[in-house]
Amino acid sequence: MTPLRQNRDFVLLQTGQALSTLGSSASQIAYPLLVLATTHSPAKAGVVGFAAFAPYVLFGLFAGVAADRWNRKRVIIVMDLVRVLGMASIVVALALDELTFPQIAIVALLEGSAFVFFNIAEVGALRSVVPGRQLPAAAAAEQARMSLVVLGGPPLGGVLFSIARGLPFLVDGISYVFSVASLLLMRTPFQETRERDTTPVLAQIREGVSWLWGQKYLRTSALIFAGDNFVFQAVFLVFIVIAKRDGFSGGLIGALIAMFGACSLLGSLAAPRAAKLLSIRTIMLLNQWLNGLFFLYVFFPSPYVLVAGVMPVAFVGPWLNSVIVGYRTAVTPDHLIGRVSSVARNLAFLGMPLGPLAAGLLLGVLSQRATVLVLALLCAALALVSTLSPSIRNAPSLAELDDLPMPAVSPAGAD
């Protein structure tokens, strides 16, 4: 993996993303805490989790078209402003004692939708400010920054919620404002110079789908990640529900989740070294077989054991994200990067909205141990599929990226 040389616009881009993610991490834990505090229903908490992640399935492909057709910087800024309005509505409704469960679900859906468009456009921006051969290292650096945010976001959200229920959402809204400010300071355009594409939207989506579907490894890994994300989001809600039933405070719950962020941060720092020593396939199989260690909760039913069970994969996960995201971003043509990224993430995130929904329903009909066991068995099945898959066995090498050039971009300020 080529060492990363950071420039001003890369730092500003990552700062903007880190600021917006900090607020999102704080409010992510606040959503289920707020629903549980107002409705006492794990199933309704699952519905809100479904609403937050459903936009990737609903709008992911259209976000890819928007990122390739429109000015990517403007898309990112507008989406941050949309999220500011969503957070403001919750804060105001809480202050007026008028907040309802439907409003919480709608705002979660709105914020998730804005994140989809923001996230896909940001991938193209990363490609514009970092040479192709350095993209895996840039992805690892991004993982490290995001791990720092995840490390601080959940305990911050838990503590803020303990002080006032609207405080995490207020901080979330403010973080988006600062994100916009950092993006406005950037001068590098977020796309190559090209004519505006007037091809019909569905035809553009098909072009992105066709390109990704022709890449066997990227296609297979995205489908496997759909299962991984389903399980992770389910376990996240299961942990919060179990911890609340055991009398844990919001601050303690956030602190335990932050331990996941701490392991992720350490894993991100080790990712460049791991990419040099291990193949992409080895990193993926290691990640897959570590995914289900939380099954230890079945024998030792404690929220602490549940958290400890996800620590190993929290450390290895950033290795996998950095090599796959870096490889995919580097080899995809610039005019397709938004659509290909949206298709890959749409597949990978397909299970995310269903995870909390399924967890809430399972906890309603099964015991906590049985729910965890079902999720652990699914992890084992995914690991087995990954081990036996011919596409994973023939995974690509990062050495292919050494001769890739930087994309040609238009002058600053061009669309």
FIKOLBA-857014 format. One line per 8 residues: number of its first residue (from 1); their letters; for each residue x, y, z of N, C-alpha, C. Coordinates in steps of 0.02 Angstrom, whole numbers, always signed. Atoms other than C-alpha are relative to their C-alpha. Layout:
REM FIKOLBA-857014
NUM = A = X Y Z X Y Z X Y Z ~ ...
***
This chain:
REM FIKOLBA-857014
1 = MTPLRQNR = +42 -59 +0 +0 +0 +0 +44 +62 +0 ~ -41 -60 +5 +75 +167 -54 -15 +48 +57 ~ +11 -47 -55 +102 +289 +92 -41 +60 -23 ~ +44 -55 +17 -25 +430 +97 +33 +67 +15 ~ -22 -69 -10 +30 +610 +72 -62 +44 +1 ~ +61 -38 -8 -108 +718 +139 +9 +73 -24 ~ +0 -69 +21 -149 +885 +56 -55 +38 +35 ~ +47 -43 -36 -253 +1031 +117 -72 -20 -13
9 = DFVLLQTG = +70 +16 +15 -413 +984 +26 -20 -69 +25 ~ +16 +65 -29 -402 +802 +81 -15 +7 +75 ~ +12 -11 -72 -388 +860 +262 -67 +34 +11 ~ +64 -35 -8 -535 +979 +240 -59 -47 -14 ~ +53 +47 +16 -639 +843 +158 -13 -48 +58 ~ +7 +46 -55 -604 +722 +299 -25 +34 +64 ~ +25 -38 -58 -634 +858 +429 -76 +9 -5 ~ +72 -8 +9 -805 +893 +355 -38 -64 +14
17 = QALSTLGS = +34 +63 -11 -851 +710 +354 +3 -20 +74 ~ -6 +18 -70 -784 +684 +530 -48 +39 +44 ~ +45 -42 -40 -885 +830 +598 -72 -24 -7 ~ +69 +22 +9 -1047 +771 +520 -11 -69 +31 ~ +7 +67 -29 -1014 +591 +576 +1 +2 +76 ~ +0 -8 -73 -977 +649 +754 -71 +11 +25 ~ +69 -13 -20 -1151 +721 +768 -45 -60 -12 ~ +42 +58 +15 -1228 +569 +683 +11 -56 +50
25 = SASQIAYP = -14 +52 -49 -1140 +451 +804 -33 +15 +67 ~ +32 -19 -62 -1207 +549 +951 -75 -11 -3 ~ +73 +7 +5 -1386 +549 +885 -20 -72 -15 ~ +17 +69 +15 -1377 +367 +826 -19 -38 +62 ~ +18 +33 -63 -1376 +306 +1005 -59 +34 +33 ~ +55 -37 -31 -1500 +442 +1054 -68 -21 -29 ~ +64 +21 +31 -1634 +380 +931 -32 -58 +39 ~ +32 +54 -37 -1664 +210 +1015 -13 +18 +73
33 = LLVLATTH = +11 -20 -70 -1642 +286 +1189 -63 +44 +5 ~ +59 -44 +0 -1773 +418 +1146 -64 -40 -9 ~ +60 +41 +12 -1895 +289 +1078 -15 -44 +60 ~ +11 +43 -59 -1871 +172 +1227 -25 +41 +59 ~ +21 -43 -55 -1893 +319 +1347 -72 +23 -8 ~ +67 -27 +12 -2054 +378 +1265 -53 -54 -13 ~ +48 +52 +17 -2134 +213 +1209 +11 -65 +37 ~ -18 +63 -34 -2044 +74 +1307 -8 -60 -45
41 = SPAKAGVV = +12 +54 +48 -2054 -31 +1148 +62 -15 -42 ~ -56 +19 +43 -1904 -124 +1073 -20 -4 -74 ~ +23 +5 +69 -2009 -155 +917 -2 +69 -33 ~ +1 -68 +28 -2035 +33 +891 +70 +27 -9 ~ -70 -19 +9 -1850 +62 +920 +28 -32 -63 ~ -21 +34 +61 -1821 -66 +782 -28 +34 -62 ~ +30 -35 +56 -1941 +28 +668 +40 +63 -17 ~ -39 -61 +12 -1841 +189 +691 +68 -18 -29
49 = GFAAFAPY = -62 +23 +29 -1681 +94 +656 -9 -19 -73 ~ +16 +17 +70 -1762 +27 +497 -7 +64 -41 ~ +10 -63 +36 -1812 +204 +447 +66 +35 -14 ~ -65 -34 +8 -1634 +268 +472 +42 -31 -56 ~ -42 +34 +49 -1556 +137 +358 -35 -18 -65 ~ +38 +17 +61 -1695 +105 +231 +19 +43 -60 ~ -16 -41 +59 -1641 +254 +121 +54 -28 -45 ~ -51 +29 +43 -1489 +158 +59 -32 -47 -51
57 = VLFGLFAG = +35 +44 +46 -1607 +31 -17 -46 +40 -46 ~ +48 -38 +38 -1733 +161 -74 +32 +49 -49 ~ -28 -56 +39 -1620 +299 -140 +72 -9 -21 ~ -71 +7 +13 -1444 +228 -154 +18 +6 -73 ~ -16 -2 +72 -1448 +203 -343 -10 +69 -29 ~ +13 -68 +25 -1523 +375 -374 +53 +48 +26 ~ -54 -41 -26 -1390 +451 -262 +63 -6 -42 ~ -57 +9 +44 -1258 +376 -375 -7 +40 -64
65 = VAADRWNR = +12 -41 +60 -1336 +458 -528 +10 +74 +16 ~ -7 -70 -19 -1346 +624 -435 +74 +19 +8 ~ -71 -14 -11 -1161 +612 -386 +38 +5 -65 ~ -35 -1 +64 -1109 +580 -567 -27 +55 -46 ~ +31 -49 +46 -1229 +705 -649 +7 +71 +27 ~ +1 -67 -29 -1229 +854 -528 +68 +18 +29 ~ -59 -23 -35 -1096 +957 -442 +4 -35 +68 ~ -3 +41 -60 -1037 +840 -303 +5 +41 +64
73 = KRVIIVMD = -7 -41 -60 -987 +977 -183 -67 +30 +20 ~ +65 -28 -16 -1158 +1059 -195 -46 -52 +30 ~ +41 +54 -27 -1243 +892 -165 +17 -12 +74 ~ -21 +13 -70 -1140 +864 -6 -24 +56 +46 ~ +19 -57 -42 -1175 +1039 +61 -75 +2 +11 ~ +73 -2 -6 -1362 +1033 +25 -24 -55 +47 ~ +21 +56 -44 -1377 +863 +112 +15 +15 +73 ~ -14 -20 -69 -1292 +931 +267 -52 +50 +26
81 = LVRVLGMA = +50 -49 -21 -1415 +1076 +270 -68 -33 +13 ~ +62 +38 -11 -1562 +955 +254 +2 -32 +69 ~ -6 +33 -65 -1497 +862 +407 -4 +51 +57 ~ +7 -53 -51 -1484 +1026 +503 -74 +12 +15 ~ +72 -12 -9 -1670 +1054 +475 -34 -58 +37 ~ +29 +58 -34 -1713 +877 +530 +15 +0 +74 ~ -19 -2 -71 -1617 +892 +693 -36 +57 +36 ~ +34 -58 -31 -1692 +1064 +726 -73 -16 +16
89 = SIVVALAL = +70 +15 -11 -1867 +993 +710 -10 -42 +64 ~ +5 +41 -61 -1835 +864 +848 +12 +44 +62 ~ -16 -43 -57 -1756 +993 +964 -59 +45 +16 ~ +56 -45 -11 -1902 +1113 +941 -60 -38 +27 ~ +57 +40 -23 -2034 +976 +962 +8 -22 +72 ~ -13 +18 -69 -1952 +917 +1123 -9 +60 +47 ~ +6 -60 -41 -1944 +1095 +1189 -73 +18 +11 ~ +72 -16 -4 -2131 +1115 +1154 -40 -59 +28
97 = DELTFPQI = +33 +61 -25 -2170 +940 +1223 -52 -26 -50 ~ +45 +21 +53 -2249 +896 +1056 +29 -57 -42 ~ -33 +52 +41 -2132 +758 +995 -41 -64 +1 ~ +36 +63 +6 -2218 +601 +931 +45 -53 -31 ~ -38 +55 +30 -2155 +430 +878 +3 +6 -76 ~ -6 -8 +73 -2202 +460 +694 +50 +53 -21 ~ -49 -51 +18 -2098 +619 +693 +71 -26 +7 ~ -67 +28 -9 -1947 +527 +762 +18 -45 -60
105 = AIVALLEG = -13 +45 +57 -1964 +395 +625 +10 +39 -65 ~ -6 -40 +61 -1987 +527 +489 +67 +36 -3 ~ -65 -35 -2 -1834 +626 +544 +57 -50 -10 ~ -51 +51 +11 -1731 +466 +552 +4 -18 -74 ~ +2 +14 +72 -1787 +428 +374 +30 +57 -40 ~ -27 -59 +34 -1746 +606 +318 +75 +4 +8 ~ -72 -5 -12 -1574 +606 +398 +36 -56 -37 ~ -31 +56 +36 -1535 +434 +327 +2 +12 -75
113 = SAFVFFNI = +2 -14 +72 -1588 +491 +153 +54 +51 -19 ~ -52 -51 +14 -1476 +645 +161 +69 -30 +5 ~ -65 +32 -7 -1332 +537 +221 +19 -40 -62 ~ -13 +40 +60 -1349 +424 +69 +29 +43 -56 ~ -24 -44 +54 -1329 +567 -55 +68 +31 +19 ~ -64 -28 -24 -1189 +645 +52 +55 -50 -9 ~ -52 +50 -3 -1093 +483 +68 +23 -21 -70 ~ -18 +20 +68 -1098 +433 -116 +38 +55 -35
121 = AEVGALRS = -35 -56 +31 -1046 +607 -175 +70 +8 +29 ~ -65 -7 -33 -903 +607 -48 +51 -49 -27 ~ -47 +49 +28 -828 +450 -126 +34 +29 -63 ~ -29 -31 +59 -805 +542 -291 +47 +57 +18 ~ -43 -54 -23 -731 +689 -197 +68 -27 +22 ~ -63 +30 -23 -601 +575 -117 +45 -18 -58 ~ -38 +19 +60 -547 +511 -287 +32 +61 -32 ~ -25 -61 +32 -522 +691 -346 +59 +32 +37
129 = VVPGRQLP = -53 -33 -38 -403 +742 -207 +56 -48 +20 ~ -51 +49 -18 -302 +580 -188 +19 -42 -61 ~ -19 +43 +56 -199 +485 -321 -25 -71 +9 ~ +28 +67 -3 -266 +313 -365 +40 -49 +41 ~ -42 +47 -35 -118 +218 -295 -1 +11 +76 ~ +2 -16 -71 -143 +306 -127 -70 -9 +30 ~ +68 +4 -25 -330 +273 -113 -10 -51 +56 ~ +7 +44 -59 -316 +118 -1 +27 +31 +64
137 = AAAAAEQA = -27 -34 -59 -205 +218 +117 -47 +56 +23 ~ +47 -53 -17 -329 +363 +108 -62 -29 +34 ~ +58 +33 -31 -471 +243 +148 +17 -21 +71 ~ -20 +18 -68 -371 +181 +298 +2 +61 +45 ~ -1 -61 -39 -342 +360 +356 -71 +23 +17 ~ +70 -17 -13 -528 +392 +337 -30 -44 +54 ~ +23 +46 -51 -564 +237 +440 +24 +22 +69 ~ -27 -22 -64 -450 +303 +577 -37 +61 +26
145 = RMSLVVLG = +36 -60 -21 -536 +472 +581 -71 -17 +22 ~ +68 +19 -18 -707 +392 +582 -1 -40 +65 ~ -4 +38 -63 -652 +275 +721 +7 +47 +60 ~ -5 -50 -53 -602 +426 +825 -68 +29 +15 ~ +66 -29 -9 -774 +497 +795 -47 -50 +35 ~ +42 +51 -31 -861 +333 +839 +20 -11 +72 ~ -24 +7 -68 -752 +324 +993 -31 +53 +45 ~ +27 -54 -42 -816 +492 +1055 -75 +10 -7
153 = GPPLGGVL = +70 -15 +12 -990 +498 +978 -50 -35 +46 ~ +49 +34 -42 -1086 +362 +1073 +1 +22 +73 ~ +4 -24 -69 -1030 +412 +1249 -23 +72 +5 ~ +24 -69 +1 -1058 +593 +1203 -76 +2 -6 ~ +73 +2 +8 -1233 +551 +1142 -35 -25 +62 ~ +31 +25 -61 -1270 +449 +1297 +0 +50 +56 ~ -5 -51 -53 -1209 +584 +1415 -47 +58 -14 ~ +43 -56 +19 -1299 +722 +1320 -74 -19 +10
161 = FSIARGLP = +69 +22 -8 -1460 +619 +1321 -19 -1 +74 ~ +13 +2 -73 -1444 +597 +1510 -12 +71 +27 ~ +10 -70 -22 -1434 +787 +1527 -67 +27 -25 ~ +64 -23 +31 -1576 +828 +1407 -11 -41 -63 ~ +14 +44 +56 -1662 +721 +1277 +14 +32 -67 ~ -11 -33 +64 -1643 +851 +1140 +72 +19 -13 ~ -68 -24 +7 -1460 +888 +1171 +41 -37 -53 ~ -38 +34 +54 -1385 +750 +1059 -20 +23 -69
169 = FLVDGISY = +24 -22 +66 -1492 +810 +914 +22 +72 -15 ~ -25 -68 +8 -1441 +990 +943 +74 -2 -21 ~ -70 +6 +17 -1257 +941 +938 +8 -28 -71 ~ -2 +28 +68 -1290 +838 +781 -11 +55 -51 ~ +14 -54 +47 -1365 +989 +693 +58 +49 -5 ~ -57 -46 +0 -1220 +1101 +744 +59 -30 -37 ~ -56 +32 +34 -1095 +973 +680 -7 +5 -76 ~ +11 -6 +72 -1174 +982 +507 +16 +71 -24
177 = VFSVASLL = -16 -69 +18 -1156 +1172 +506 +76 +8 -8 ~ -73 -4 +5 -969 +1156 +540 +26 -40 -60 ~ -19 +40 +58 -957 +1021 +407 -7 +42 -64 ~ +10 -43 +58 -1029 +1142 +279 +55 +52 -5 ~ -52 -52 +0 -903 +1275 +330 +66 -28 -26 ~ -64 +29 +23 -755 +1157 +302 -2 -15 -75 ~ +6 +15 +71 -821 +1104 +131 +4 +63 -43 ~ -3 -63 +38 -841 +1286 +75 +71 +26 -7
185 = LMRTPFQE = -69 -22 +3 -655 +1312 +108 +40 -38 -53 ~ -36 +40 +49 -606 +1178 -20 -1 +33 -68 ~ -7 -29 +66 -546 +1230 -193 +2 -53 -55 ~ -3 +53 +50 -522 +1063 -282 -70 -20 -22 ~ +65 +25 +23 -671 +1017 -393 -7 -74 +13 ~ +13 +69 -20 -752 +850 -354 -15 -46 -59 ~ +11 +43 +58 -763 +781 -532 +44 +21 -58 ~ -38 -14 +60 -671 +770 -697 -37 +49 -45
193 = TRERDTTP = +31 -42 +51 -702 +892 -838 -36 -45 -50 ~ +39 +39 +49 -841 +819 -947 -65 +35 -16 ~ +64 -28 +21 -999 +863 -1039 -55 -26 +46 ~ +56 +21 -41 -1161 +859 -941 -36 -60 -32 ~ +31 +61 +25 -1239 +686 -959 -76 +6 +4 ~ +73 -5 +2 -1420 +690 -1015 -33 -68 -11 ~ +28 +67 +7 -1443 +502 -1025 -55 -11 +52 ~ +53 +13 -49 -1606 +445 -943 +26 -33 +64
201 = VLAQIREG = -24 +23 -65 -1587 +406 -758 +6 -76 +4 ~ -2 +73 -5 -1631 +222 -772 +56 -30 -42 ~ -56 +24 +41 -1505 +198 -912 +66 +11 +35 ~ -61 -13 -38 -1372 +279 -804 +9 -50 +57 ~ -4 +49 -54 -1414 +164 -660 +21 -68 -27 ~ -18 +65 +30 -1403 +12 -774 +75 -3 -18 ~ -71 -2 +17 -1230 +68 -831 +43 -14 +62 ~ -37 +12 -62 -1168 +73 -651 -7 -72 +24
209 = VSWLWGQK = +13 +69 -21 -1250 -94 -609 +40 -49 -44 ~ -35 +45 +47 -1176 -176 -765 +75 -2 +13 ~ -72 -1 -12 -1000 -118 -727 +18 -39 +63 ~ -15 +35 -62 -1003 -179 -547 -13 -74 -6 ~ +18 +70 +5 -1090 -341 -591 +52 -40 -40 ~ -53 +33 +38 -948 -379 -711 +63 -11 +40 ~ -58 +9 -44 -822 -370 -568 -18 -52 +53 ~ +25 +55 -41 -846 -539 -485 +16 +9 +74
217 = YLRTSALI = -18 -7 -71 -751 -502 -325 -40 +55 +33 ~ +36 -57 -30 -831 -332 -294 -74 -17 +9 ~ +71 +20 -4 -1004 -404 -330 -12 -48 +58 ~ +9 +50 -52 -983 -554 -214 +11 +30 +69 ~ -14 -30 -65 -906 -455 -72 -56 +46 +22 ~ +56 -45 -18 -1047 -327 -79 -60 -39 +26 ~ +56 +41 -22 -1177 -464 -63 +13 -30 +69 ~ -17 +27 -66 -1086 -543 +84 -4 +54 +54
225 = FAGDNFVF = +4 -55 -48 -1072 -374 +169 -71 +18 +18 ~ +71 -12 -16 -1261 -358 +158 -20 -41 +61 ~ +14 +42 -58 -1273 -504 +278 +37 +24 +62 ~ -38 -25 -57 -1135 -435 +389 -33 +61 +31 ~ +30 -61 -25 -1220 -266 +403 -67 -13 +34 ~ +63 +20 -32 -1387 -348 +442 +13 -22 +72 ~ -16 +26 -67 -1308 -439 +589 +25 +55 +46 ~ -30 -51 -43 -1208 -290 +652 -54 +48 +27
233 = QAVFLVFI = +51 -46 -23 -1358 -173 +658 -49 -34 +48 ~ +43 +37 -45 -1463 -309 +740 +33 -6 +69 ~ -36 +7 -63 -1330 -339 +874 +3 +67 +37 ~ -2 -67 -30 -1317 -150 +903 -64 +13 +40 ~ +63 -12 -35 -1502 -139 +948 -9 -50 +57 ~ +6 +50 -53 -1499 -302 +1046 +39 +21 +62 ~ -41 -22 -56 -1358 -233 +1153 -34 +56 +39 ~ +32 -57 -34 -1450 -70 +1190 -60 -23 +40
241 = VIAKRDGF = +59 +24 -35 -1611 -161 +1237 +20 -40 +62 ~ -23 +41 -56 -1520 -288 +1347 +30 +44 +55 ~ -32 -44 -49 -1417 -151 +1431 -52 +42 +37 ~ +53 -39 -33 -1572 -46 +1466 -40 -44 +49 ~ +36 +46 -44 -1662 -197 +1540 +41 -16 +62 ~ -43 +14 -58 -1511 -226 +1653 +14 +63 +40 ~ -6 -61 -39 -1522 -46 +1715 +60 +43 -16 ~ -57 -41 +18 -1373 +28 +1623 -23 +70 -18
249 = SGGLIGAL = +16 -69 +19 -1373 +218 +1604 +19 +13 -73 ~ -17 -19 +68 -1365 +304 +1435 +75 +13 -8 ~ -71 -15 +2 -1189 +363 +1475 +42 -64 -1 ~ -37 +63 -2 -1129 +186 +1517 -8 -38 -66 ~ +11 +33 +64 -1209 +115 +1360 +44 +31 -54 ~ -41 -35 +49 -1122 +248 +1256 +74 -15 +9 ~ -70 +15 -14 -956 +213 +1342 +19 -70 -24 ~ -14 +68 +23 -968 +27 +1305 +3 -4 -76
257 = IAMFGACS = -2 -3 +73 -1008 +63 +1123 +64 +33 -24 ~ -62 -34 +18 -858 +179 +1120 +60 -47 +1 ~ -54 +50 +1 -749 +28 +1159 +7 -31 -69 ~ -1 +24 +70 -797 -35 +986 +39 +50 -42 ~ -36 -52 +37 -736 +132 +918 +74 +0 +14 ~ -71 +2 -19 -573 +116 +1013 +36 -56 -37 ~ -29 +56 +37 -538 -55 +937 +4 +15 -74 ~ +0 -19 +70 -587 +11 +767 +56 +49 -16
265 = LLGSLAAP = -54 -48 +10 -465 +155 +786 +67 -35 -3 ~ -62 +37 +0 -323 +38 +830 +7 -42 -64 ~ -2 +38 +62 -370 -72 +682 +14 +43 -60 ~ -12 -47 +55 -371 +79 +566 +73 +18 -4 ~ -71 -18 -1 -196 +126 +620 +43 -58 -25 ~ -37 +59 +22 -139 -52 +585 -16 -21 -72 ~ +24 +22 +66 -231 -64 +417 +54 +4 -54 ~ -52 -2 +53 -87 -3 +304 +50 -56 +6
273 = RAAKLLSI = -47 +54 -11 +31 -128 +383 -31 -68 -17 ~ +35 +63 +15 -97 -269 +370 -7 -10 -75 ~ +7 +5 +73 -124 -230 +185 +65 -20 -34 ~ -65 +19 +27 +63 -253 +155 +15 -74 +14 ~ -18 +67 -22 +74 -418 +248 -49 -54 -22 ~ +52 +49 +13 -91 -502 +205 -35 +14 -67 ~ +39 -8 +62 -189 -531 +45 -70 +24 +18 ~ +69 -23 -10 -363 -458 +22 -43 -58 +23
281 = RTIMLLNQ = +41 +58 -19 -437 -634 +35 +12 -19 +73 ~ -15 +18 -69 -347 -670 +198 -33 +48 +49 ~ +31 -50 -42 -408 -507 +273 -75 -10 +4 ~ +72 +9 +1 -585 -543 +219 -21 -61 +41 ~ +19 +60 -37 -590 -720 +289 +11 +9 +75 ~ -11 -15 -71 -515 -662 +453 -58 +40 +29 ~ +56 -41 -21 -651 -531 +466 -63 -42 +7 ~ +62 +39 +0 -789 -655 +424 -4 -49 +58
289 = WLNGLFFL = +2 +51 -53 -739 -788 +550 +1 +32 +70 ~ +3 -34 -65 -719 -659 +690 -68 +32 +13 ~ +64 -36 -5 -891 -585 +656 -47 -28 +54 ~ +50 +31 -43 -988 -709 +761 +22 -15 +71 ~ -24 +15 -67 -887 -710 +922 -48 +23 +55 ~ +48 -22 -50 -1030 -621 +1010 -45 -57 +24 ~ +41 +58 -21 -1112 -795 +1022 +17 -20 +72 ~ -19 +16 -69 -1018 -809 +1188 -53 +24 +50
297 = YVFFPSPY = +53 -24 -44 -1164 -712 +1262 -49 -57 +17 ~ +46 +56 -12 -1267 -872 +1246 +20 -38 +63 ~ -25 +37 -58 -1157 -952 +1380 +13 +46 +60 ~ -14 -49 -53 -1115 -794 +1479 -42 +62 -12 ~ +48 -54 +19 -1269 -680 +1467 +11 +65 +39 ~ -14 -66 -29 -1198 -509 +1510 +12 +49 -57 ~ -14 -51 +52 -1197 -347 +1408 +74 +10 -11 ~ -72 -7 +8 -1010 -340 +1441 +29 -53 -46
305 = VLVAGVMP = -23 +54 +44 -985 -508 +1356 -20 +14 -72 ~ +24 -16 +67 -1089 -450 +1208 +47 +52 -33 ~ -47 -50 +26 -975 -298 +1188 +68 -31 -14 ~ -65 +31 +9 -817 -401 +1211 +1 -44 -62 ~ +3 +45 +58 -876 -521 +1075 +8 +35 -66 ~ -7 -36 +64 -874 -385 +941 +67 +38 -3 ~ -64 -36 +0 -704 -312 +990 +49 -25 -53 ~ -48 +23 +50 -598 -427 +879 -17 +23 -71
313 = VAFVGPWL = +18 -21 +68 -697 -389 +721 +2 +76 -7 ~ -8 -72 +3 -696 -205 +766 +71 +19 -18 ~ -71 -13 +15 -506 -214 +754 +16 -18 -73 ~ -16 +24 +67 -500 -311 +590 -43 +33 -54 ~ +46 -29 +49 -650 -229 +504 +30 +57 -41 ~ -30 -55 +39 -555 -69 +455 +51 -24 -52 ~ -46 +27 +51 -424 -176 +365 -39 -16 -64 ~ +40 +22 +57 -559 -248 +254 -31 +60 -36
321 = NSVIVGYR = +30 -59 +31 -647 -82 +225 +51 +40 -41 ~ -49 -42 +34 -487 +8 +177 +23 -32 -66 ~ -24 +31 +62 -428 -120 +48 -55 -5 -53 ~ +54 +9 +49 -597 -149 -33 -24 +68 -27 ~ +23 -66 +22 -656 +32 -37 +55 +34 -42 ~ -55 -30 +37 -483 +91 -93 +7 -32 -69 ~ -7 +34 +64 -472 -41 -230 -58 +19 -47 ~ +58 -15 +43 -649 -11 -295 +1 +72 -25
329 = TAVTPDHL = -1 -71 +19 -631 +178 -295 +54 +13 -52 ~ -56 -12 +46 -464 +169 -386 -13 -28 -70 ~ +7 +31 +65 -516 +52 -527 -64 +21 -37 ~ +62 -22 +33 -687 +129 -564 +12 +63 -40 ~ -5 -62 +39 -693 +258 -706 -35 +58 +36 ~ +26 -57 -38 -725 +433 -637 -73 +14 -17 ~ +69 -17 +19 -886 +459 -736 -50 -51 +26 ~ +44 +52 -29 -955 +300 -654 +7 -6 +75
337 = IGRVSSVA = -17 +13 -70 -885 +318 -479 -60 +7 +47 ~ +59 -9 -43 -1046 +385 -401 -48 -59 -6 ~ +48 +54 +10 -1156 +252 -479 +27 -67 +24 ~ -29 +64 -22 -1037 +107 -448 +4 -3 +76 ~ -2 -2 -73 -1011 +161 -268 -69 -10 +30 ~ +68 +7 -26 -1198 +176 -244 -26 -71 -7 ~ +22 +69 +10 -1230 +4 -318 +33 -46 +52 ~ -36 +42 -48 -1094 -76 -210 -26 +10 +71
345 = RNLAFLGM = +24 -13 -67 -1154 +10 -53 -74 -17 +7 ~ +71 +19 -3 -1336 -20 -97 -5 -75 +14 ~ +0 +72 -13 -1298 -206 -103 +25 -15 +71 ~ -30 +14 -65 -1188 -202 +52 -45 +21 +57 ~ +42 -27 -54 -1311 -99 +153 -72 -25 -4 ~ +68 +25 +10 -1463 -196 +93 -29 -28 +65 ~ +25 +30 -62 -1475 -284 +261 -3 +47 +59 ~ -4 -44 -58 -1446 -133 +372 -68 +20 +28
353 = PLGPLAAG = +64 -19 -29 -1627 -73 +388 -38 -59 +29 ~ +35 +59 -25 -1687 -251 +415 +28 -25 +65 ~ -32 +24 -61 -1563 -284 +556 -35 +21 +64 ~ +35 -21 -61 -1640 -176 +693 -73 -21 +1 ~ +71 +21 +3 -1815 -218 +632 -6 -73 +22 ~ +2 +71 -18 -1780 -405 +644 +18 -10 +74 ~ -20 +7 -70 -1693 -384 +812 -57 +18 +47 ~ +56 -20 -41 -1841 -292 +885 -55 -52 +1
361 = LLLGVLSQ = +52 +52 +4 -1962 -425 +824 +23 -64 +35 ~ -25 +60 -32 -1851 -569 +882 -1 +6 +76 ~ +1 -11 -73 -1834 -494 +1056 -71 -1 +27 ~ +69 +1 -22 -2023 -484 +1062 -28 -71 +6 ~ +28 +68 +0 -2048 -671 +1032 +49 -52 +27 ~ -50 +46 -25 -1883 -752 +1087 +35 +29 +61 ~ -41 -24 -56 -1771 -741 +1238 +60 +38 -28 ~ -60 -36 +22 -1616 -632 +1232 +53 -48 -25
369 = RATVLVLA = -50 +50 +22 -1504 -785 +1220 -17 -29 -68 ~ +21 +30 +64 -1605 -861 +1079 +9 +49 -57 ~ -9 -51 +52 -1601 -697 +982 +73 +4 -20 ~ -72 -3 +14 -1411 -688 +997 +23 -63 -37 ~ -19 +63 +33 -1395 -871 +946 -20 +1 -74 ~ +23 -4 +70 -1497 -843 +787 +48 +44 -41 ~ -46 -46 +36 -1384 -697 +738 +69 -31 -8 ~ -65 +32 +4 -1226 -797 +777 +1 -55 -53
377 = LLCAALAL = +4 +52 +52 -1283 -941 +666 +2 +30 -69 ~ -3 -34 +64 -1309 -819 +524 +71 +21 -17 ~ -71 -18 +10 -1130 -756 +548 +41 -61 -22 ~ -37 +60 +18 -1065 -934 +537 -14 -19 -73 ~ +18 +16 +69 -1160 -962 +374 +35 +47 -49 ~ -34 -49 +43 -1087 -802 +299 +75 -14 -5 ~ -71 +17 +0 -911 -853 +350 +14 -61 -44 ~ -8 +61 +40 -933 -1023 +268 -6 +16 -74
385 = VSTLSPSI = +8 -21 +70 -996 -945 +106 +62 +37 -25 ~ -60 -37 +19 -847 -827 +104 +59 -46 -12 ~ -56 +46 +6 -725 -970 +127 -4 -42 -64 ~ +9 +45 +57 -799 -1076 -13 -8 +37 -67 ~ +15 -37 +61 -834 -937 -140 +61 +4 -47 ~ -55 -7 +49 -726 -945 -300 +20 +73 -10 ~ -15 -71 +10 -739 -755 -318 +45 +26 +55 ~ -41 -22 -56 -666 -727 -145 +69 -34 -3
393 = RNAPSLAE = -64 +36 +6 -532 -860 -176 +46 +34 -51 ~ -39 -34 +51 -476 -761 -330 -3 +76 +8 ~ +3 -72 -14 -480 -590 -247 +59 +37 -33 ~ -53 -38 +34 -377 -452 -333 +56 +19 +48 ~ -57 -22 -39 -212 -380 -273 +6 +77 -3 ~ -10 -72 -1 -175 -201 -221 +57 +22 -45 ~ -56 -18 +45 -19 -207 -331 -26 +26 -67 ~ +29 -23 +63 -136 -174 -478 -9 +75 -2
401 = LDDLPMPA = +14 -71 -4 -157 +6 -419 +62 +44 -11 ~ -62 -40 +0 +26 +60 -433 +6 +47 -59 ~ -9 -41 +60 +13 +130 -610 -60 +43 -18 ~ +60 -40 +15 -156 +216 -598 +14 +74 +7 ~ -12 -73 -4 -150 +405 -637 -54 +35 +39 ~ +52 -44 -29 -242 +547 -551 -50 +18 -54 ~ +48 -22 +50 -406 +593 -639 +11 +72 -17 ~ -5 -70 +21 -406 +754 -739 -63 +36 +24
409 = VSPAGAD = +57 -35 -27 -518 +883 -653 -5 +69 -32 ~ +13 -65 +28 -596 +1045 -708 +27 +55 +45 ~ -24 -55 -42 -540 +1216 -644 -45 +10 +61 ~ +37 -12 -62 -593 +1266 -468 -62 +40 -15 ~ +62 -35 +7 -773 +1318 -461 -43 -25 -57 ~ +40 +26 +55 -828 +1225 -618 -47 -53 +25 ~ +49 +50 -20 -978 +1111 -612 +23 -68 -23
***
